[in-house]
């Protein structure tokens, strides 16, 4: 449950509140500022829910907003209800109702039973800042409408936030995608999840992607996504972390030792000040020497490697999970630069360059080798060294992190081909 919000507050949780209110009633804009317009919209919503219209988003208000935040409602079937009638009432479709409840078209709805009614609205927002709390709601919404998704926890962050993995497909060919190793690169999270929602909808209702049937992808491939490796860091950067909390104050103290890095926008590390993408056992000592030479010898907003490989629980969770799988390929999503880093050290897995070249052609991103100063101890580096299989770091967008949501649509258009080739590219 999100924390209580009041007029005057700002940040990603306020944007999530505004987004939920927009689904339910109306809200002037999702700007992350709890001003007079948000107050009026919240009071109007509270009145529709028979709650005290105090303009405070507390536990009861969040509970009432829940179906709008996951864009799925629970309905108790009445005599005479049909998927068609319910779809018209809830702004859904009969097909979506059947899929969500794993029903066949010929089955008669049982009076008194509770069924899920997904709305026609998208589950994954792409125009607001993200948080670990928003991720939880989105995953609930995706699972509600696409029961064939598997969602599991592979570990926990420093602050105890779950590190979620979403699995789609049942094929023997397995690939793994991840996003937001770095806190201020959180825009990569909705890139993966928007693709997942499109893919899952295609599996449920038919269609194709790039000429490939969604059902063929589902039958032949298993795709695992870890959409937010660094939930604590994302919450810090987007303003979802309580500024009076010990974690926030400690991070602020760490950042004070590096005044040339803006706070919190320049924060890439986990909440303890360890850079998660410098934490893997792939020439870790080399990365340590390089970063120590630049003055990152203690916890920092970025570039501190920790005291040993896998010094952070988030990196350890990714490491142990990956060891338990048999991925033929991984994509690690970062920002920014419009680049595809495809190589590590002297390793040259079969087909890696050819696939990077195809990704380059589809996206317009440049396929390059990782610069030496940052070419060690990353997740992609470790995967290639451990398995001698294809691994890619995708640097989306251009500008300064955190990238604005206004770049999302272009980023997604650039990357949909890469996301597809990650599954099928080694075969073609």
C-alpha positions in Angstrom: 0.0 0.0 0.0 1.5 3.4 -0.9 2.0 5.9 1.8 -0.5 8.6 2.6 -0.4 11.7 0.3 -1.6 15.2 0.9 -1.8 18.5 -0.9 1.6 20.0 -1.4 3.5 16.8 -1.9 5.4 15.9 -5.1 7.0 12.9 -6.8 6.3 9.6 -8.6 3.6 8.5 -6.1 1.7 11.7 -6.7 1.9 11.0 -10.5 0.6 7.5 -9.8 -2.3 8.9 -7.8 -3.1 11.3 -10.6 -2.9 8.5 -13.2 -5.3 6.4 -11.1 -7.7 9.4 -10.7 -7.6 10.0 -14.5 -8.7 6.4 -15.0 -11.5 6.8 -12.5 -12.9 10.3 -12.8 -10.6 13.0 -14.1 -7.4 14.8 -13.2 -6.0 18.0 -14.8 -2.6 16.6 -15.5 -0.1 14.0 -14.3 2.6 16.4 -13.3 3.6 14.9 -9.9 2.4 18.0 -8.0 -0.4 17.5 -5.5 -2.1 20.9 -6.2 -5.6 22.3 -6.2 -6.7 20.4 -9.3 -5.5 17.0 -7.9 -7.3 17.9 -4.6 -10.6 18.5 -6.4 -10.3 15.3 -8.5 -9.4 13.3 -5.4 -12.4 14.7 -3.4 -14.7 14.0 -6.4 -13.4 10.4 -6.5 -13.9 10.0 -2.7 -17.5 11.1 -3.0 -18.2 8.5 -5.8 -16.8 5.9 -3.4 -18.8 7.0 -0.4 -15.6 7.9 1.4 -14.9 11.0 3.5 -14.0 13.7 0.9 -11.0 14.9 2.9 -8.7 15.2 -0.1 -6.1 12.9 1.6 -5.0 9.8 -0.2 -4.9 7.3 2.7 -5.4 3.6 3.0 -9.2 3.6 2.2 -8.7 5.8 -0.8 -5.8 3.7 -2.2 -8.0 0.6 -1.7 -10.8 2.2 -3.7 -8.4 3.2 -6.4 -6.9 -0.3 -6.7 -9.1 -1.5 -9.7 -8.3 1.8 -11.6 -4.6 1.4 -10.9 -4.6 -2.2 -12.3 -7.3 -1.4 -14.8 -9.3 -4.5 -13.8 -12.5 -4.8 -11.8 -14.1 -7.7 -9.9 -17.8 -8.3 -10.7 -20.2 -10.6 -8.9 -22.2 -12.3 -11.6 -25.9 -11.7 -11.6 -28.6 -13.8 -13.4 -28.6 -13.0 -17.0 -25.1 -11.6 -17.1 -23.1 -12.4 -20.3 -19.6 -11.5 -21.3 -21.1 -9.2 -24.0 -23.3 -7.3 -21.5 -20.5 -7.0 -18.9 -18.1 -5.8 -21.6 -20.5 -3.0 -22.6 -21.0 -2.0 -18.9 -17.3 -1.9 -18.0 -15.8 -0.7 -21.2 -14.2 -4.0 -21.9 -14.5 -6.7 -24.6 -16.0 -10.2 -24.3 -12.7 -11.7 -25.4 -10.8 -9.9 -22.7 -13.2 -11.2 -20.1 -13.0 -14.8 -21.3 -9.2 -14.7 -21.3 -8.9 -13.1 -17.9 -11.2 -15.8 -16.4 -9.9 -18.6 -18.5 -13.4 -19.3 -19.9 -14.6 -20.6 -23.2 -17.1 -18.6 -25.2 -19.8 -21.3 -24.8 -19.6 -21.4 -21.0 -22.5 -19.8 -19.1 -21.5 -17.4 -16.3 -22.4 -18.8 -12.9 -24.5 -16.4 -10.8 -22.8 -15.4 -7.6 -19.3 -16.1 -8.9 -16.7 -13.3 -8.8 -15.1 -12.7 -12.2 -12.4 -10.3 -13.4 -13.3 -7.6 -15.9 -10.3 -5.9 -17.6 -10.9 -2.5 -18.9 -9.9 -1.5 -22.5 -7.3 0.9 -21.1 -3.6 0.0 -21.1 -2.1 -1.4 -18.0 1.4 0.0 -18.5 1.6 3.8 -18.2 4.3 5.3 -20.4 3.9 9.0 -19.6 4.6 9.1 -15.8 7.6 8.5 -13.6 7.9 5.0 -12.2 8.3 3.6 -8.7 8.5 0.2 -7.1 4.9 0.7 -6.0 3.7 1.4 -9.5 5.5 -1.7 -10.7 3.6 -3.8 -8.2 0.2 -2.5 -9.5 1.2 -2.9 -13.1 2.2 -6.5 -12.6 -1.0 -7.2 -10.8 -2.9 -5.7 -13.7 -1.0 -7.7 -16.3 -1.5 -11.0 -14.4 -5.2 -10.3 -13.9 -5.9 -10.0 -17.6 -3.2 -12.5 -18.8 -3.3 -15.4 -16.4 -0.7 -17.3 -18.5 2.0 -14.9 -17.3 4.1 -16.2 -14.4 5.3 -13.7 -11.9 7.9 -14.7 -9.3 10.2 -12.9 -6.8 13.9 -13.7 -7.4 15.2 -11.6 -4.5 14.9 -8.5 -2.4 16.5 -5.0 -2.5 18.3 -3.4 0.4 15.0 -2.0 1.7 13.1 -5.2 1.2 11.4 -4.4 -2.0 10.8 -7.5 -4.2 12.8 -8.0 -7.3 10.2 -9.3 -9.7 10.6 -11.6 -12.7 7.8 -12.0 -15.3 7.8 -15.1 -17.6 5.9 -15.5 -20.8 6.1 -18.5 -23.1 6.7 -22.2 -22.8 9.4 -22.9 -25.4 12.8 -24.6 -24.7 14.6 -21.6 -26.2 15.1 -19.2 -23.2 16.1 -15.6 -23.2 16.4 -13.0 -20.4 15.8 -9.3 -20.5 16.3 -6.8 -17.6 16.0 -3.1 -17.0 16.9 -0.4 -14.5 20.1 -1.7 -13.0 20.8 2.0 -12.8 18.3 4.1 -10.8 18.2 7.1 -13.0 17.6 4.9 -16.1 14.1 3.9 -14.9 12.6 4.7 -18.3 13.8 1.3 -19.5 11.3 -0.3 -17.2 8.2 0.7 -19.1 10.0 -0.1 -22.4 10.1 -3.8 -21.4 6.7 -3.8 -19.8 5.0 -2.1 -22.8 6.5 -4.8 -25.0 5.3 -7.5 -22.6 1.7 -6.1 -22.6 1.7 -6.0 -26.4 3.1 -9.5 -26.7 0.7 -10.9 -24.1 -2.3 -9.3 -25.8 -1.1 -10.8 -29.1 -0.9 -14.3 -27.5 -4.4 -13.9 -26.0 -6.2 -12.4 -29.0 -4.1 -13.2 -32.1 -1.9 -11.2 -34.4 1.8 -11.0 -35.3 4.9 -9.0 -34.6 7.3 -8.3 -37.5 5.6 -11.0 -39.5 6.0 -13.6 -36.7 2.8 -14.9 -35.1 2.6 -14.2 -31.4 1.4 -17.7 -30.7 4.5 -19.1 -32.5 6.7 -17.0 -30.2 4.8 -18.2 -27.2 5.1 -21.9 -28.1 8.8 -21.8 -29.1 10.4 -19.3 -26.7 10.4 -18.6 -23.0 11.0 -14.9 -22.3 12.0 -13.8 -18.8 11.9 -10.1 -17.8 13.3 -8.5 -14.7 11.8 -5.0 -15.3 13.3 -3.2 -12.3 16.6 -4.5 -10.9 17.1 -1.5 -8.6 13.7 -0.6 -7.0 15.1 1.4 -4.1 17.3 3.5 -6.4 14.4 4.2 -8.7 12.2 5.3 -5.8 15.0 7.7 -4.7 15.4 9.3 -8.1 11.7 9.7 -8.9 10.7 11.1 -5.5 8.8 8.0 -4.4 11.1 7.5 -1.4 10.0 9.4 1.7 12.4 12.3 2.1 12.2 12.0 5.9 13.2 8.3 5.9 16.6 7.1 7.1 17.3 5.6 3.7 16.8 9.0 1.9 18.8 10.9 4.5 21.7 8.5 4.3 21.7 8.6 0.5 21.7 12.4 0.6 24.7 12.3 3.0 26.5 10.0 0.5 25.7 12.3 -2.4 27.1 15.3 -0.4 30.5 13.7 -0.8 30.2 14.0 -4.6 28.9 17.5 -5.2 29.6 17.3 -8.9 26.9 14.7 -9.3 23.3 16.2 -9.1 21.1 14.7 -6.4 18.9 12.8 -6.9 18.9 12.9 -10.7 22.5 11.7 -11.0 22.0 8.7 -8.7 22.6 5.4 -10.5 23.6 3.2 -7.5 21.5 1.1 -5.2 20.4 2.8 -2.0 23.7 1.9 -0.3 25.7 3.6 -2.9 26.9 0.5 -4.8 26.7 0.7 -8.6 24.9 -2.6 -9.5 26.3 -2.8 -13.0 29.9 -2.8 -11.5 29.1 -5.7 -9.2 29.5 -8.8 -11.2 32.4 -11.3 -11.2 33.9 -10.3 -14.6 37.3 -8.6 -14.2 35.9 -6.9 -11.0 39.3 -6.0 -9.8 40.0 -4.2 -13.1 36.8 -2.2 -12.6 37.8 -1.5 -9.0 41.1 -0.1 -10.1 39.6 2.1 -12.8 36.9 3.6 -10.5 39.2 4.0 -7.5 41.5 6.0 -9.8 38.6 8.4 -10.5 38.0 8.8 -6.7 35.0 6.4 -6.3 36.5 4.6 -3.3 33.5 4.7 -1.1 29.7 4.5 -1.5 28.7 7.0 -4.1 25.8 8.0 -6.4 27.6 6.0 -9.2 30.7 4.1 -10.0 31.5 2.6 -6.6 32.1 -1.2 -7.1 31.5 -2.2 -3.5 33.9 -4.3 -1.4 33.7 -7.5 -3.4 31.8 -8.9 -6.4 28.0 -9.3 -5.7 28.3 -7.0 -2.7 24.7 -5.8 -3.3 21.6 -8.0 -2.8 20.1 -6.8 -6.1 23.1 -8.0 -8.1 23.3 -11.2 -6.1 19.7 -11.9 -6.9 20.3 -11.5 -10.7 23.4 -13.6 -10.5 21.8 -16.5 -8.7 18.7 -16.4 -10.8 20.7 -16.4 -14.0 22.8 -19.4 -12.9 19.6 -21.3 -12.4 18.4 -20.7 -15.9 19.8 -21.7 -19.3 19.5 -18.4 -21.3 20.8 -18.5 -24.8 20.9 -14.7 -24.9 20.4 -11.7 -22.6 19.5 -8.1 -23.2 20.4 -5.6 -20.4 18.5 -2.3 -20.9 20.2 1.0 -19.9 20.1 4.6 -21.1 21.3 6.7 -22.9 23.3 7.0 -26.1 21.4 5.0 -28.8 24.1 2.2 -28.6 24.3 -1.5 -28.7 27.2 -2.9 -26.8 27.7 -6.5 -27.9 31.2 -7.6 -27.0 33.2 -8.3 -23.8 36.9 -8.7 -23.6 38.1 -11.3 -26.1 34.9 -13.3 -26.2 33.1 -13.6 -29.5 30.1 -15.8 -29.1 28.8 -17.4 -32.3 26.4 -15.1 -34.1 26.8 -12.2 -31.7 28.2 -9.6 -34.1 25.8 -10.7 -36.9 22.8 -10.2 -34.6 24.1 -6.9 -33.3 24.4 -5.7 -36.9 20.8 -6.7 -37.5 19.7 -4.9 -34.4 21.6 -1.8 -35.5 19.8 -1.9 -38.9 16.4 -2.1 -37.3 16.9 0.5 -34.5 19.3 3.0 -35.9 21.4 2.5 -32.8 25.2 2.0 -33.3 26.6 -1.4 -32.5 29.9 -0.8 -30.7 32.3 -2.6 -28.3 32.2 -1.3 -24.7 34.8 1.4 -23.9 37.6 0.0 -21.9 37.0 2.3 -18.9 33.6 0.8 -18.4 34.0 -2.6 -19.9 34.2 -4.8 -16.8 32.0 -6.1 -14.0 28.7 -5.5 -15.7 25.9 -8.0 -16.0 26.3 -8.4 -19.7 30.1 -8.8 -19.3 29.6 -11.6 -16.7 27.0 -13.4 -18.8 29.3 -13.5 -21.8 32.3 -14.6 -19.8 30.4 -17.2 -17.9 28.5 -18.8 -20.8 30.3 -17.6 -24.0 26.8 -16.7 -25.3 25.3 -13.5 -26.8 24.7 -10.7 -24.4 23.9 -7.1 -25.2 23.7 -3.8 -23.3 21.1 -1.6 -25.0 21.5 2.1 -24.3 18.2 3.8 -25.2 17.4 7.4 -26.0 19.7 10.5 -26.0 20.4 13.3 -23.6 20.9 13.3 -19.9 19.5 10.8 -17.4 16.9 10.5 -16.3 15.4 10.8 -19.7 12.0 12.5 -20.0 8.9 10.4 -20.7 8.5 12.5 -23.9 11.1 10.3 -25.4 9.3 7.1 -24.7 7.4 6.7 -28.0 10.5 7.1 -30.1 12.5 4.8 -27.9 9.9 2.1 -28.1 9.7 2.4 -31.9 13.5 2.1 -32.1 13.6 -0.9 -29.8 10.6 -3.2 -30.7 12.8 -4.8 -33.4 15.6 -5.4 -30.9 13.2 -7.0 -28.4 11.9 -9.3 -31.1 15.3 -10.2 -32.4 16.4 -11.1 -28.9 14.1 -14.1 -29.2 14.3 -15.1 -32.8 17.5 -13.5 -34.1 19.9 -16.4 -33.5 17.8 -18.6 -35.8 17.5 -16.4 -38.8 
